[in-house]
Amino acid sequence: MSDQYSFGSHPVHYLNPKVDLTKIKRVAFDMDGTIYKGGTLFPFTRDVFDTLEKIGIEYTFLTNNSSKSAKDYLKKILNLGLKATPDNITTSASATFFYLKQHYPDVKKIYVLGTASLREEFTEHGYTMIDEFNETEEPELVVVAFDTTLTYERLCKGTYWVGQNKPYVATHPDTVCPTDLDTILVDCGAVQALIENVTGRRPEAVPGKPDKDMIGGIMDKYNLEKDEIMMVGDRIYTDMEMARRAEIPGVLVLTGEATLESLKESGLTPELVLDNISVLADLLVKAKTGK
């Protein structure tokens, strides 16, 4: 392991020789820390996606943040000047839809601890929202998400339904959402931990990163084999751990949370460790064109 990361400041810190980049058809990109920081694109990001388009490689943007809908993220991506359609966006809510379709296909009435935009997205997927004021109907399932509008009343009601043995799913495990503000953004995993502490029940599933269902939905949608898609991100225990679980190539970039030191401490070995995504674009061009 120590010899793998001995390339100093060279942009390619590690490349598993067993990875065949010529087979890659789609790249899944984490967003914050990978293609932008906060609300600002890295200076090389637009060129990277222009390059992928030229060599015929498709891409998907991934995020665990379920406080915004896929429509919200599409708007953000377009406002940043990148090309995207709804098909290019996958959130932990998308992974949750995929999981529910597989494991709870008959469930229609749900209680969602989530923002208005997320509840609207569930409605668009055919689910009926049961709220805390409904005295005649019970939800069949509870969904816990990153709810920046969470109220005490809604939290208590959601916890009540979990305590009544309704199955429940948490969209992703993050306990804190990264921010540059002088505050702590309490995320989905922390709310789920509270509910578990009160009820003694763990969720049936947590489909967001690092669960392999997050990438499995994309592979299923585009009929991709494990060597035809790769995961690119800046976080070890979500992005790279998901790649490991899904048995697809993982590409760690050093533009966000992870460092070479934290990678060594983690014990994980991604297939590629790069300074940034522009290095990946160069490698893919060389693999696809020989130049």
ABEGO torsion letter per residue (X at the ends): XAAAAAAEABABABBBAABBAAABABBBBBBBGAABBEABBBAAAAAAAAAAAAAGBBBBBBBABAABBAAAAAAAAAAAGBBBBAAABBBAAAAAAAAAAAABAABABBBBBBBAAAAAAAAAAGBBBBBAABAABBBABBBBBBBAABBAAAAAAAAAAAAAGBBBBBABABABBBBABBBBBBBAAAAAAAAAAAAGBBBABBABOABAAAAAAAAAAAGBBAAABBBBBABAAAAAAAAAAAGBBBBBBAABABBAAAAAAAGBBBABBBABAAAAAAAAAAAAAGX
